[in-house]
């Protein structure tokens, strides 16, 4: 039995491995095969949560997990309301990717978006992409869009482990369905009996993403317009919508099915919570059950128990729930939008939690936990301490202060600014390639928002939020230490748990508040730092950190990536590219 884990391998023994047929991409099929690691030792060797510094090199298993994704338009009715969507392999949410820590993940992405045609890309949220920054999946930064009718193979190392997701990083495509879960299995620091897999929670919009993005920057003083209201809230792509509210002629089927989860008495179950929404903060709970938090993003932490888990967009939290000894037959699982942080027609997503030996009861009779007023922030930093300690450097090489605000430009449109600047991408000239060649040829309207850290190893970022909206701030390429967060401006002194501060890749910046993060700038590349609310990124709340610039010039970009740019240039010359906003609406 693997000494770094306990109980059975269950899911880790059944990593899905897709083979791809050669030939016409539109005729490719998927083959399912089971890959079973040895039961005598761990695929990742003797590394454990306690002894492995995540800044070091990850193990190498020599195994490649291959997937084939076709991205295309379709229709879906996840809550009963039928709408046009963009899907991966015609699934909502997209297919689950699974791998072991130290594997290589290889995903062939074929762009079959037609009527109308559109570029696309995929970002693998939370991975460092060390030595492979061109596979980070951000158009205008690390790659050109994948043109319609072509494909690109993303291949990168699973250099960390835990729960995450992938999503489009071109336009707001992911808010129309272009996302899915991704799990990397690795060492465990808390025992549990069953891994119940990903639980994706997210707000949901019935309008096309281009319409919602336009509303977010509308030339108006009406707050209710440029903070677009979602129509519903989903758990694993399901909920039911009140069809009597539909007035636009769309087909709507009432009483859409809800997801189900099964618990066993006295057994401990792992739930991998992922906020894959476009804008709203989630408040997750299971009636009558306590939740033990064991990891935030890709960072295992010392466990602590809560009634409700708060999740900003892009954040992941692994929780354990133990089955009751004398349970009711069923309970409600709830994920509720934080109403003082967003707008929606229905904040309530539900799923049924049923005990396996109980009768099939469709409507549980359980009581929700009280949800106190929320400041649109995460749990207090003194609660979240990583298992592997890394001390904060008290004298960083660089300290950069950044102020965030909302601004009305000369056209009357609302845009987000960081230090009085906004971001706009140039699809055809990725910044990574420009940095490598030291050749910036982007047109003047492309506002690149570049912060070059030079040779600095430790960088401190002080964010001050001057507006009433909260922001889940996400950094690509590295995770960061969260030194402080709270109301108002930072006092320049307070650091929470300096001997071992919380580490993650996405952290809530509360309204009218501050957040202080610290980055080890050791991963050569151009790494986006942005709000993960789609409608905020779409209106410019976005910047790029250049790390170890001299080493970037030594990187060799694969021909497939540069060829994709050439293909995009050819396609763009005969097609109108509707870049009406920053171009990175995530």
Buried (B, 14 or more C-beta within 10 A) or exposed (E): EBEBBEBBBEBBEEBBBBEBEEEEBEEBEBEEEEBEBEEEEBBBBEBBBEEBEBEEEBBBBEBEBBBBBBBBBEEBBBBBBBBEBBBBBBBBBBBBBBBBBBBBBBBBBBBBBEEEBBBBBBBBBBBBBBBBBBBBBBBBBBBBBBBBBBBBBBBBBBBBBBBBBBBBBBBBBBBBBBBBBBBBBBBBBBEBBBBBBBBBBBBBBBBBBBEBBBBBBBEBEEEEBBBBBBBBBBBBBBBBBBBEEBEEEEEBBEEBEBBBBBBBBEEBBBBBBBBBBBBBBBBBBBBBBBBBBBBBBBBBBBBEEBBBBBBBBBBBBBBBBBBBEEBBEBBBBBBBBBBEBBBBEBBBBBBBBBBEEBEEBEEBEBEBBEBEEBBBBBBEBEBBBBBBEBEBBEEBBBBBBBBBBBBBBEEEBBBBBBEEEBBBBBBBBBBBBBBBEEEEEBEEEBBBBBBEBEEBBBBBBBBBBEBEBBBBBBBBBBBBBBBBBBEEBBEEEEBBBBEBBBBBBBBBBBBBBBBBBBBBBBBBBBBBBBBBBBBBBBBBBBBBBBBBBEEBEEBEBBEEBBEBBEBBEEBBEEBEBEBEBBBBBB
